[in-house]
Amino acid sequence: MNASKRQAIFERLCAANPHPTTELEYRNAFELLIAVILSAQATDRGVNIATRKLFAAANTPEGILRLGEAGLRQHIRTIGLFNSKAKNIMATCEALVERHGGEVPDRREALEALPGVGRKTANVVLNTAFGYPTMAVDTHIYRVANRTGIAKGKTVREVEDRLMRWVPRAFLQDAHHWLILHGRYVCTARKPRCGACPIYDFCEFKDKARYADEAPSAG
């Protein structure tokens, strides 16, 4: 895919949704961090249901520690892998208090040193809480980047690096959200909704006509 086509894709996505953001509910960097940890192998909707009650009871590292692991588990038991997530969250809260004065750091190395926080989670926090132009490649972005031809790669990191290099700079801050939402609601895994796709005419998916009853017009 050439640069002019990528430019046109992100112009189109921006026009359709000028201010994209995460569907996770949060009010500060700590709430976002916990929500992202909980979102692994879980839906944002399921996480939001749990965190509304959790954050009403405790929304600081100190508050979670006072709640205790058993208390935390009671709030997140509807979320997949809640036992291991509870252990990681407790350990992360301890680390935040001991190493960072209870604040979420805005540095990748410090974030990735927290229990349960990998590169993808760190990228979400850096982008959404602190405004850094990072790319958190999840299954949706990996699929969209490869299927459309925006940034093909055999690994998540390869796709991330190519997106960071090839997404037009003016759109890089929000590209992560546009691609996730596109993959979640339009360019779905089993049956992409090509007939409703706003970037149909720029997409390089070889089977797109098969999934489109009628391709939308440009503009």
C-alpha positions as CSV (number, residue, x, y, z in Angstrom):
1,M,0.0,0.0,0.0
2,N,1.4,3.4,-0.9
3,A,1.5,6.5,1.3
4,S,-1.3,8.4,-0.5
5,K,-3.7,5.5,0.0
6,R,-2.8,5.4,3.8
7,Q,-3.4,9.1,4.0
8,A,-6.8,8.8,2.3
9,I,-7.8,5.9,4.7
10,F,-7.0,7.9,7.8
11,E,-8.6,11.0,6.5
12,R,-11.8,9.0,5.9
13,L,-11.6,7.4,9.4
14,C,-11.1,10.8,11.0
15,A,-14.0,12.3,9.1
16,A,-16.3,9.5,10.4
17,N,-15.0,9.8,14.0
18,P,-13.0,12.9,14.7
19,H,-12.4,12.2,18.4
20,P,-12.0,8.4,19.0
21,T,-11.2,6.9,22.3
22,T,-11.2,3.7,24.3
23,E,-14.5,2.1,25.2
24,L,-13.2,1.3,28.6
25,E,-14.6,3.6,31.3
26,Y,-12.0,5.4,33.4
27,R,-11.4,8.8,35.1
28,N,-7.7,8.8,35.6
29,A,-4.5,6.9,34.6
30,F,-4.8,4.4,37.5
31,E,-8.3,3.4,36.6
32,L,-7.3,3.1,33.0
33,L,-4.3,0.9,33.9
34,I,-6.5,-1.4,36.0
35,A,-9.2,-1.6,33.3
36,V,-6.7,-2.5,30.6
37,I,-5.2,-5.2,32.8
38,L,-8.7,-6.6,33.3
39,S,-9.5,-6.4,29.6
40,A,-7.2,-9.2,28.6
41,Q,-9.4,-12.0,27.1
42,A,-12.5,-10.1,28.2
43,T,-14.9,-7.6,26.6
44,D,-14.8,-3.9,27.4
45,R,-18.4,-4.1,28.3
46,G,-17.8,-6.8,30.8
47,V,-14.8,-4.9,32.3
48,N,-16.9,-1.7,32.6
49,I,-19.7,-3.6,34.5
50,A,-17.1,-4.8,37.0
51,T,-15.1,-1.6,37.3
52,R,-18.1,0.7,38.0
53,K,-18.5,-1.1,41.3
54,L,-14.8,-1.6,41.9
55,F,-13.8,2.0,41.4
56,A,-16.7,3.2,43.5
57,A,-15.1,1.2,46.4
58,A,-11.4,1.8,45.5
59,N,-9.8,3.7,42.7
60,T,-6.3,4.3,44.0
61,P,-3.4,1.8,44.6
62,E,-3.8,2.4,48.3
63,G,-7.5,1.8,48.1
64,I,-7.1,-1.5,46.2
65,L,-4.5,-2.6,48.8
66,R,-6.9,-1.9,51.6
67,L,-9.6,-3.8,49.8
68,G,-7.3,-6.9,49.8
69,E,-7.0,-9.6,47.2
70,A,-10.1,-11.4,48.4
71,G,-12.1,-8.2,48.3
72,L,-10.8,-7.4,44.8
73,R,-11.7,-10.9,43.6
74,Q,-15.3,-10.3,44.6
75,H,-15.5,-7.2,42.4
76,I,-13.9,-8.8,39.3
77,R,-15.1,-12.4,39.6
78,T,-17.3,-12.0,36.5
79,I,-14.2,-11.4,34.4
80,G,-12.1,-14.2,32.8
81,L,-8.9,-15.2,34.6
82,F,-9.9,-13.1,37.6
83,N,-7.8,-15.0,40.1
84,S,-4.5,-14.3,38.2
85,K,-5.6,-10.8,37.4
86,A,-6.3,-10.1,41.1
87,K,-2.8,-11.3,42.0
88,N,-1.2,-9.1,39.3
89,I,-3.3,-6.0,40.3
90,M,-2.4,-6.4,44.0
91,A,1.3,-6.7,43.1
92,T,1.1,-3.7,40.7
93,C,-0.5,-1.6,43.4
94,E,2.2,-2.5,45.8
95,A,4.8,-1.5,43.2
96,L,3.1,1.8,42.4
97,V,3.1,2.7,46.1
98,E,6.7,1.5,46.8
99,R,8.4,2.7,43.6
100,H,6.2,5.6,42.2
101,G,4.5,7.3,45.1
102,G,1.2,5.8,44.2
103,E,1.2,7.4,40.7
104,V,1.1,5.6,37.4
105,P,4.4,6.3,35.6
106,D,4.4,7.7,32.1
107,R,7.5,5.8,30.9
108,R,7.4,2.5,29.0
109,E,10.1,0.8,31.0
110,A,8.5,1.6,34.3
111,L,5.0,0.5,33.1
112,E,6.3,-2.8,31.6
113,A,8.1,-3.5,34.9
114,L,4.7,-3.7,36.7
115,P,3.1,-7.2,37.2
116,G,0.6,-8.0,34.5
117,V,1.6,-5.1,32.3
118,G,3.1,-6.0,28.9
119,R,3.9,-3.9,25.9
120,K,0.3,-3.7,24.6
121,T,-1.0,-2.5,28.0
122,A,1.8,0.0,28.3
123,N,1.0,1.4,24.9
124,V,-2.7,1.9,25.7
125,V,-1.8,3.8,28.9
126,L,0.9,5.9,27.3
127,N,-1.5,6.8,24.4
128,T,-4.8,7.2,26.2
129,A,-3.8,8.5,29.6
130,F,-0.6,10.5,28.7
131,G,-1.1,11.4,25.0
132,Y,1.9,9.7,23.5
133,P,1.6,8.5,19.9
134,T,1.8,4.8,20.5
135,M,0.2,1.8,18.8
136,A,-1.3,-0.9,21.0
137,V,-1.7,-3.8,18.6
138,D,-4.4,-6.2,19.7
139,T,-6.1,-8.9,17.6
140,H,-8.3,-6.3,15.9
141,I,-5.5,-4.0,14.8
142,Y,-3.4,-7.0,13.8
143,R,-6.2,-8.3,11.6
144,V,-7.2,-4.9,10.1
145,A,-3.6,-3.9,9.4
146,N,-2.9,-7.2,7.5
147,R,-6.3,-7.6,5.8
148,T,-6.5,-4.0,4.4
149,G,-2.8,-3.8,3.6
150,I,-2.1,-0.8,5.7
151,A,0.8,-2.5,7.5
152,K,1.3,-6.2,6.9
153,G,3.3,-8.2,9.3
154,K,3.8,-11.7,10.6
155,T,4.0,-10.7,14.3
156,V,2.3,-8.2,16.5
157,R,5.6,-6.3,17.0
158,E,6.2,-6.2,13.3
159,V,2.8,-4.7,12.6
160,E,3.3,-2.2,15.5
161,D,6.6,-1.1,14.1
162,R,5.3,-0.7,10.6
163,L,2.2,1.2,11.7
164,M,4.4,3.6,13.7
165,R,6.5,4.1,10.6
166,W,3.8,4.3,8.0
167,V,0.7,5.9,9.6
168,P,0.7,9.6,8.6
169,R,2.1,11.6,11.5
170,A,-1.0,13.8,11.8
171,F,-3.2,10.8,12.5
172,L,-0.8,8.7,14.7
173,Q,-2.2,9.8,18.0
174,D,-5.7,8.5,17.3
175,A,-4.8,5.7,14.8
176,H,-4.8,3.1,17.5
177,H,-8.5,3.8,18.4
178,W,-9.7,4.1,14.8
179,L,-8.2,0.7,13.9
180,I,-9.5,-1.1,17.0
181,L,-13.1,0.3,16.4
182,H,-12.9,-0.6,12.7
183,G,-11.9,-4.1,13.6
184,R,-14.5,-4.5,16.3
185,Y,-17.5,-3.2,14.4
186,V,-16.7,-3.3,10.6
187,C,-13.7,-5.4,9.7
188,T,-14.7,-8.3,11.9
189,A,-12.9,-11.6,12.0
190,R,-15.3,-14.1,10.5
191,K,-17.6,-12.0,8.3
192,P,-16.3,-8.5,7.6
193,R,-19.0,-5.9,6.8
194,C,-17.4,-4.7,3.6
195,G,-20.6,-3.3,2.3
196,A,-20.6,-0.8,5.2
197,C,-16.9,-0.1,5.2
198,P,-16.0,3.6,4.9
199,I,-12.6,2.7,3.4
200,Y,-13.8,0.0,1.0
201,D,-12.4,1.7,-2.1
202,F,-8.9,2.0,-0.5
203,C,-8.8,-1.4,1.1
204,E,-6.5,-4.1,-0.5
205,F,-8.4,-7.1,0.9
206,K,-8.6,-9.5,-2.1
207,D,-11.9,-11.0,-1.0
208,K,-13.7,-7.8,-0.2
209,A,-16.2,-8.0,-3.0
210,R,-17.3,-11.3,-1.7
211,Y,-18.5,-9.7,1.5
212,A,-20.0,-6.6,0.0
213,D,-23.5,-6.6,-1.4
214,E,-22.9,-3.0,-2.5
215,A,-19.7,-1.1,-2.0
216,P,-20.4,2.4,-0.5
217,S,-19.5,5.4,-2.6
218,A,-16.4,7.4,-1.8
219,G,-16.7,10.6,0.2
